[in-house]
Amino acid sequence: MSAVTIRRLEGIQLFRGCRRSQLELIDRLGVTLVRPAGRTLCSEGDPGSEFFLLVDGLVEVRSSGGRLALLHAGAWFGETALTHHTLREESVTTVVDSMLVVFDRREFNEICHIAPQVRERLDFTAEPFARRDTVTAQPWYQLIVDDAPIERAPVAGTTQRRRCGLDTIELLDSGSH
């Protein structure tokens, strides 16, 4: 990845507190992909074998029951299906051209070894959903109604989180819009 990608990683909540040397190692592990609008990134019912970081763009999360969430730059997904060796409970598709960093299982485990604070943050954000505590008054929770219009970006300075099956989706304004 480039210095531009490293700077973007520095601005994403998941990697806050990581030293530059940690980000450089993480950078070498992931594969940066640019995908056009309409591209399926992962499909409901498939094994969870990758962890995704949305660096730029917009993706839609759907299950067989309909649209669940929109994720903007700074979002991550796929960690729970990956770590629990389960099938994906949702499909994720790009809405606009999007840049992602994709990590396979080995790379994901290496991230957690290189930067234990990342694993702690993943565990912390997933914990309420592991208890199936999806009804919350937290300001980051937003239920997406299937007929709601697609919004291109969250309100600046907000953090929203949505439980999508077993995966916790962290939606962050990373300042890269």
Secondary structure as UniProt FT lines:
FT   HELIX           3..10
FT   HELIX           13..15
FT   TURN            16..17
FT   HELIX           20..29
FT   STRAND          31..35
FT   TURN            37..38
FT   STRAND          40..42
FT   TURN            44..45
FT   STRAND          50..56
FT   STRAND          58..63
FT   TURN            64..65
FT   STRAND          66..72
FT   TURN            73..74
FT   STRAND          76..77
FT   HELIX           79..83
FT   TURN            84..85
FT   STRAND          91..94
FT   STRAND          98..104
FT   HELIX           105..114
FT   HELIX           116..130
FT   TURN            131..132
FT   TURN            139..140
FT   TURN            146..147
FT   TURN            156..157
FT   STRAND          159..164
FT   TURN            165..166
FT   STRAND          167..172
//
